[in-house]
């Protein structure tokens, strides 16, 4: 069973994105994660306060730049491990 469900939404219909996450939350009791831009974080938070309040405490709203930073750091770590033979 999945432990997390991800939805990337940088523009468009946040209601639809949260509906998909709510479905995963209801079906698998997993952590819903919405990846979006700083511009739309407030809109997503407002929807979690209202229509999607059931998953408000569990849902995570993450700026896409944090995912980009995480990817870069993991790549650098992998390169260093390869370089020193770990």
C-alpha positions in Angstrom: 0.0 0.0 0.0 1.3 3.5 -0.7 2.3 5.6 2.2 2.3 8.9 0.3 0.3 10.3 -2.6 1.8 13.2 -4.7 0.1 15.7 -6.9 2.0 18.4 -8.8 0.0 21.5 -9.5 1.7 24.7 -10.6 -1.4 26.3 -12.2 -4.9 25.3 -13.1 -7.5 23.5 -11.0 -6.4 23.0 -7.4 -9.7 21.6 -6.5 -9.2 18.7 -8.9 -5.7 18.1 -7.6 -6.9 18.0 -4.0 -9.8 15.7 -5.0 -7.2 13.2 -6.3 -5.3 13.4 -3.1 -8.4 13.1 -1.1 -9.3 9.9 -3.0 -5.9 8.4 -2.2 -6.2 9.6 1.5 -9.6 7.9 1.8 -8.6 4.7 0.0 -5.1 4.0 1.5 -5.0 6.4 4.5 -1.7 7.8 3.0 -0.1 11.2 3.4 -1.3 13.6 0.7 1.4 15.8 -0.7 0.7 18.7 -3.0 3.7 20.2 -4.8 3.1 23.7 -6.0 4.4 27.2 -6.3 4.7 29.8 -3.6 2.0 31.8 -5.5 -0.6 29.0 -5.1 0.2 27.8 -1.6 -2.4 30.1 0.1 -5.1 28.9 -2.3 -4.3 25.3 -1.5 -4.4 26.0 2.3 -7.8 27.7 2.0 -9.2 24.6 0.2 -7.7 22.4 3.0 -9.5 24.6 5.5 -12.8 24.1 3.7 -13.8 21.3 1.4 -10.9 19.1 2.2 -10.8 19.7 6.0 -10.6 15.9 6.7 -7.1 15.7 5.5 -6.0 19.2 6.7 -3.8 17.8 9.5 -2.1 15.2 7.3 -1.7 17.0 4.0 1.6 18.6 3.1 2.0 21.6 0.8 5.5 21.8 -0.6 7.1 24.5 -2.8 8.5 22.8 -5.9 11.9 24.4 -5.3 12.3 22.3 -2.2 11.9 19.2 -4.3 14.4 20.5 -6.8 16.9 21.2 -4.0 16.3 17.7 -2.5 17.0 16.2 -5.9 20.2 18.2 -6.4 21.5 17.3 -2.9 20.8 13.6 -3.4 22.6 13.7 -6.7 25.6 15.3 -5.1 25.6 12.8 -2.3 25.5 9.9 -4.7 28.4 11.4 -6.7 30.5 11.8 -3.5 29.7 8.2 -2.4 30.8 6.9 -5.8 33.9 9.0 -5.8 35.1 7.6 -2.4 33.9 4.1 -3.1 31.0 3.8 -0.8 
